Amino acid sequence: MESRLKVLGHPVHPMLVMFPVALLVTAVIFDVVDTVGGPKFLGEVAYWNITVGLIGGLLAAAAGTFDLLALPAGTRAKRVGLTHAAANIAVILLFAAVWVVRLNADSRAAGGALIAIEVVAVAILGLSAWLGGELVDRLGVGVDPEAGLNAPSSLRSPSANQRIGDVR
């Protein structure tokens, strides 16, 4: 199934997911290091990583929704896609809760309970990332129907791709 939302021939959702994943995982690492005695500025940096990670996560979710809605009902891809989406919503909600608590706190640093929530959220994020990989790599969701080891550039027009196919 080809992705519904593309830029220059490539699906948008996979382009967007790497940033929130990296930012949220890094935020947890920074919070743990800050809590065990690392530099105090890491708590502040972790807070801002969460802020930008949440924004990126919402953008990635919006892009992913286009592909999710296009999946046929009753398929394994639809079930996996819905589980993937639900896990990502849980991650966003958990990190949003952590963000709200830290927003009005005297210090942006996280304590033990907030870090525990972050660790649970990152574990769910890991599961969701695996599900996303299952959707693309195993089920072919978002993959161009013309994909292959010798596929022409995605920047070529469909008519040019057809002419290349006729030459073979």
Backbone hydrogen bonds, N-H to C=O, Kabsch-Sander energy under -0.5 kcal/mol:
donor,donor_aa,acceptor,acceptor_aa,energy
3,S,142,G,-0.5
6,K,4,R,-0.6
7,V,10,H,-2.6
10,H,7,V,-1.9
12,V,5,L,-2.4
15,M,11,P,-0.6
15,M,12,V,-0.6
16,L,12,V,-1.5
16,L,13,H,-0.7
17,V,13,H,-1.6
18,M,14,P,-0.7
19,F,16,L,-0.6
21,V,17,V,-1.9
22,A,18,M,-2.3
23,L,19,F,-2.7
24,L,20,P,-2.7
25,V,21,V,-2.3
26,T,22,A,-2.3
27,A,23,L,-2.0
28,V,24,L,-1.7
29,I,25,V,-2.1
30,F,26,T,-2.8
31,D,27,A,-2.5
32,V,28,V,-2.5
33,V,29,I,-2.5
34,D,30,F,-2.7
35,T,31,D,-2.3
36,V,32,V,-2.0
37,G,34,D,-1.2
38,G,33,V,-2.7
42,L,39,P,-1.6
43,G,40,K,-1.0
44,E,40,K,-0.6
45,V,41,F,-2.3
46,A,42,L,-2.8
47,Y,43,G,-1.9
48,W,44,E,-2.0
49,N,45,V,-2.4
50,I,46,A,-2.4
51,T,47,Y,-2.2
52,V,48,W,-2.5
53,G,49,N,-2.8
54,L,50,I,-2.6
55,I,51,T,-1.7
56,G,52,V,-2.7
57,G,53,G,-2.5
58,L,54,L,-2.2
59,L,55,I,-1.9
60,A,56,G,-2.6
61,A,57,G,-2.4
62,A,58,L,-2.1
63,A,59,L,-2.1
64,G,60,A,-2.7
65,T,61,A,-1.9
66,F,62,A,-0.8
66,F,63,A,-0.7
67,D,63,A,-0.9
68,L,64,G,-2.6
69,L,65,T,-2.6
70,A,66,F,-0.8
71,L,67,D,-0.6
71,L,68,L,-1.2
75,T,72,P,-1.1
79,R,75,T,-1.8
80,V,76,R,-2.9
81,G,77,A,-2.7
82,L,78,K,-2.5
83,T,79,R,-2.1
84,H,80,V,-2.8
85,A,81,G,-2.5
86,A,82,L,-2.6
87,A,83,T,-2.5
88,N,84,H,-2.1
89,I,85,A,-2.3
90,A,86,A,-2.2
91,V,87,A,-2.2
92,I,88,N,-2.5
93,L,89,I,-2.7
94,L,90,A,-2.6
95,F,91,V,-2.6
96,A,92,I,-2.4
97,A,93,L,-2.1
98,V,94,L,-2.0
99,W,95,F,-2.6
100,V,96,A,-2.5
101,V,97,A,-2.1
102,R,98,V,-2.1
103,L,99,W,-1.9
104,N,100,V,-1.0
105,A,102,R,-0.7
115,I,111,G,-2.3
116,A,112,G,-2.1
117,I,113,A,-2.0
118,E,114,L,-2.5
119,V,115,I,-2.7
120,V,116,A,-2.2
121,A,117,I,-2.5
122,V,118,E,-2.6
123,A,119,V,-2.1
124,I,120,V,-2.3
125,L,121,A,-2.3
126,G,122,V,-2.3
127,L,123,A,-1.9
128,S,124,I,-2.6
129,A,125,L,-2.6
130,W,126,G,-1.9
131,L,127,L,-2.3
132,G,128,S,-2.5
133,G,129,A,-2.3
134,E,130,W,-2.4
135,L,131,L,-2.3
136,V,132,G,-2.0
137,D,133,G,-3.0
138,R,133,G,-0.7
138,R,134,E,-1.1
139,L,134,E,-2.0
140,G,136,V,-0.9
141,V,135,L,-3.0
142,G,1,M,-1.8
143,V,1,M,-0.8
143,V,140,G,-1.6
147,A,144,D,-2.2
151,A,148,G,-1.5
156,R,153,S,-1.4
161,N,157,S,-2.3
162,Q,158,P,-2.1
163,R,159,S,-2.1
164,I,160,A,-2.1
165,G,161,N,-2.1
166,D,162,Q,-1.9
167,V,163,R,-1.3
168,R,164,I,-1.0
